Amino acid sequence: MTDEDLEMGPVDIIVIGYPADAPRTGEAIPLFIDLVDRGIIRVLDVMIVAKDEAGSFTAIEVSELGDHELAVFDGARSGMLGDEDAATAAAELAPGESAVLICFENAWAAPFASAVRRNGGQLLAFQRVGVQDIIEALGALGA
């Protein structure tokens, strides 16, 4: 299979940090699952990183969580996330904090990305604009 034949959208990795006192209600998980169910994204990897009070960290597989909302992603292992990613995320955490790392394909863009590749196109640059930047820009406009 050539690059042009592979129908795959762009892949993103997000890291969501949780302070030790965060309520962790799981409210966002059904919304995320809905994106998967509708074919908008395809989850490739999920990893949880926790830093203990001594500053050591542990990478936790979804299967180790037992009965948890994230259990639906048990087995989502493409190899895109690894020990180095866990260490990088853990470096940003304070003791007692945790983070969820999610690697996902933007499946909605796969047909477009494939057509671009078949026609000789190449992605030259990509930049994501953060929500806070958008809020500030809108605020500057008086919107």
C-alpha positions in Angstrom: 0.0 0.0 0.0 1.4 3.4 -1.0 1.0 6.6 1.0 -1.5 7.7 -1.7 -3.6 4.6 -1.1 -3.8 4.9 2.6 -7.0 6.7 3.6 -6.1 8.3 6.9 -6.7 11.7 8.4 -4.3 13.8 10.4 -3.3 12.4 13.8 -3.3 14.5 17.0 -2.1 13.9 20.5 -3.7 15.7 23.3 -2.7 15.8 27.0 -5.3 16.7 29.5 -4.0 17.4 33.0 -6.0 17.0 36.2 -5.0 18.7 39.5 -5.1 16.4 42.6 -8.3 18.1 43.8 -10.2 18.0 40.4 -13.7 16.5 40.7 -13.1 14.0 37.8 -16.8 13.5 37.2 -16.3 11.8 33.8 -18.6 14.3 32.2 -16.4 14.7 29.1 -16.0 11.0 28.4 -19.5 10.4 26.8 -18.9 13.5 24.6 -15.6 12.1 23.4 -17.2 8.7 22.8 -19.9 10.3 20.7 -17.2 11.7 18.4 -15.8 8.2 18.0 -19.3 6.7 17.5 -20.1 9.3 14.8 -16.8 8.5 13.0 -15.4 12.0 13.5 -12.3 10.6 15.2 -10.7 7.2 15.7 -8.8 6.6 18.9 -5.4 5.1 18.4 -3.9 5.2 21.9 -5.0 6.2 25.4 -2.6 6.4 28.4 -2.9 7.7 31.9 0.0 9.2 33.8 0.0 9.8 37.5 2.6 11.5 39.6 2.8 10.5 43.3 3.6 12.7 46.2 7.3 11.8 46.0 7.4 13.0 42.4 7.7 9.6 40.7 5.3 8.8 37.9 3.5 5.8 36.6 2.0 5.2 33.2 -1.3 3.4 33.6 -2.9 1.4 30.8 -6.7 1.7 30.5 -7.0 -2.0 31.2 -5.5 -1.4 34.7 -8.4 1.0 35.6 -11.0 -1.8 36.0 -14.6 -0.6 35.9 -14.0 3.0 34.6 -15.6 5.2 32.0 -12.4 5.0 29.9 -12.7 1.2 29.8 -14.3 1.5 26.3 -10.8 2.4 25.1 -9.2 -0.7 26.5 -7.1 -2.2 23.8 -6.6 1.1 21.9 -2.8 0.7 21.5 -1.2 1.6 18.2 2.2 2.3 19.6 2.0 6.0 18.9 2.2 6.8 22.7 5.1 5.3 24.6 7.3 5.7 27.7 8.9 9.0 26.4 5.5 10.5 26.0 4.5 9.5 29.5 7.8 11.0 30.9 7.2 14.2 29.0 3.6 14.6 30.3 4.8 13.7 33.8 7.4 16.4 33.8 4.6 18.9 33.6 2.6 17.5 36.5 2.9 18.5 40.1 2.9 15.7 42.7 -0.6 14.2 43.1 -1.7 15.3 39.6 -2.5 13.1 36.7 -3.0 13.4 33.0 -4.7 11.5 30.2 -2.9 11.3 26.9 -5.0 10.5 23.8 -3.7 9.9 20.3 -6.5 10.1 17.7 -7.0 10.2 14.0 -9.2 13.0 12.6 -11.2 10.5 10.6 -13.5 13.1 9.1 -10.5 14.5 7.2 -9.3 11.1 5.8 -11.1 11.3 2.4 -9.8 14.9 1.8 -6.3 14.1 3.0 -6.2 11.0 0.7 -7.4 13.1 -2.3 -4.7 15.6 -1.6 -2.0 12.9 -1.5 -3.3 11.2 -4.7 -3.0 14.6 -6.4 0.6 15.1 -5.3 -0.1 17.5 -2.5 1.9 17.6 0.7 1.1 19.1 4.1 3.6 22.0 4.4 2.5 23.4 7.7 -0.1 22.9 10.4 -1.0 25.1 13.3 -3.7 24.7 15.9 -5.2 27.8 17.4 -6.0 27.4 21.1 -9.4 28.2 22.5 -7.9 30.9 24.8 -6.3 32.6 21.8 -9.7 32.7 20.1 -11.5 34.1 23.1 -8.8 36.8 23.5 -9.1 37.7 19.8 -12.9 37.9 19.9 -12.6 40.0 23.1 -10.3 42.4 21.3 -12.9 42.8 18.6 -15.5 43.6 21.1 -17.5 40.5 20.1 
